[in-house]
């Protein structure tokens, strides 16, 4: 019964992710307009913007991992091994999210200081 629930949950979350990730509007909101090749922006601004956007995408992925691990924790039905695995996943995802946010703050600080 539990492998069936885990399989169904994994498939449902993958389906929901594919629906939201495939939306062009979501990509446009996340990354903005596509810059023209050889545009007037300097390379420093372009690289800084790219790094910040990549870090934002990584933060979004970390939040999705936290949500999936939370769902797995809820549906584990008290199985000690599944509960511990979910807790570890949540812990590592939160630590990763903190590191990502700190990296984003450092990049933004250096970019503001350099200009």
For each residue, the residues with C-beta under 8 A, 3 or more apart:
1: 4 5
2: 5 6 75 76 77 79 82
3: 6 7
4: 1 7 8
5: 1 2 8 9 75
6: 2 3 9 10 72 75
7: 3 4 10 11
8: 4 5 11 12
9: 5 6 12 13 71 72 75
10: 6 7 13 14
11: 7 8 14 15
12: 8 9 15 16
13: 9 10 16 17 68 71
14: 10 11 17 18
15: 11 12 18 19
16: 12 13 19 20
17: 13 14 20 21 64
18: 14 15 21 22
19: 15 16 22 23
20: 16 17 23 26
21: 17 18 26
22: 18 19
23: 19 20 26 27
24: 27 28
25: 28 29
26: 20 21 23 29 30
27: 23 24 30 31
28: 24 25 31 32 33
29: 25 26
30: 26 27 53 56 57 60
31: 27 28 34 53
32: 28
33: 28
34: 31
35: 39 41 46
36: 39
37:
38:
39: 35 36
40:
41: 35 45 46
42: 45 46
43: 46 47
44: 47 48 111 114
45: 41 42 48 49
46: 35 41 42 43 49 50
47: 43 44 50 51
48: 44 45 51 52 107 111
49: 45 46 52 53
50: 46 47 53 54
51: 47 48 54 55 107
52: 48 49 55 56 104 107 108
53: 30 31 49 50 56 57
54: 50 51 57 58
55: 51 52 58 59 100 103 104 107
56: 30 52 53 59 60 104
57: 30 53 54 60 61
58: 54 55 61 62 100
59: 55 56 62 63 97 100 101 104
60: 30 56 57 63 64
61: 57 58 64 65
62: 58 59 65 66 93 94 96 97 100
63: 59 60 66 67 97
64: 17 60 61 67 68
65: 61 62 68 69 89 93
66: 62 63 69 70 90 93 94 97
67: 63 64 70 71
68: 13 64 65 71 72
69: 65 66 72 73 86 89 90 93
70: 66 67 73 74 86 90
71: 9 13 67 68 74 75
72: 6 9 68 69 75 76 82 85 86 89
73: 69 70 76 82 83 86 87 90
74: 70 71
75: 2 5 6 9 71 72
76: 2 72 73 79 82 83 86
77: 2 82
78: 83
79: 2 76 82 83
80: 83 84
81: 84 85
82: 2 72 73 76 77 79 85 86
83: 73 76 78 79 80 86 87
84: 80 81 87 88
85: 72 81 82 88 89
86: 69 70 72 73 76 82 83 89 90
87: 73 83 84 90 91
88: 84 85 91 92
89: 65 69 72 85 86 92 93
90: 66 69 70 73 86 87 93 94
91: 87 88 94 95
92: 88 89 95 96
93: 62 65 66 69 89 90 96 97
94: 62 66 90 91 97 98
95: 91 92 98 99
96: 62 92 93 99 100
97: 59 62 63 66 93 94 100 101
98: 94 95 101 102
99: 95 96 102 103
100: 55 58 59 62 96 97 103 104
101: 59 97 98 104 105
102: 98 99 105 106
103: 55 99 100 106 107
104: 52 55 56 59 100 101 107 108
105: 101 102 108 109
106: 102 103 109 110
107: 48 51 52 55 103 104 110 111
108: 52 104 105 111 112
109: 105 106 112 113
110: 106 107 113 114
111: 44 48 107 108 114 115
112: 108 109 115
113: 109 110
114: 44 110 111
115: 111 112
